[in-house]
Amino acid sequence: MDAAGVLQKAGLIRYARGQMEVTDRPSLEAASCECYHVVRREFTHLLGGSGAAVRPD
């Protein structure tokens, strides 16, 4: 099973036809490695944003 399948089976994301939706962000963050928080902090520092992705119209 691929990574997306594992995350979907755990109820953290929904994935179909190349589209992914995070369904349980707190649990997904808790399951991630410590590098997630380092990267997010740097992203926010460098770009001044919240780190949230912008959805296309």
Secondary structure as UniProt FT lines:
FT   HELIX           3..9
FT   TURN            10..11
FT   STRAND          13..16
FT   TURN            17..18
FT   STRAND          19..22
FT   HELIX           25..31
FT   HELIX           35..47
//
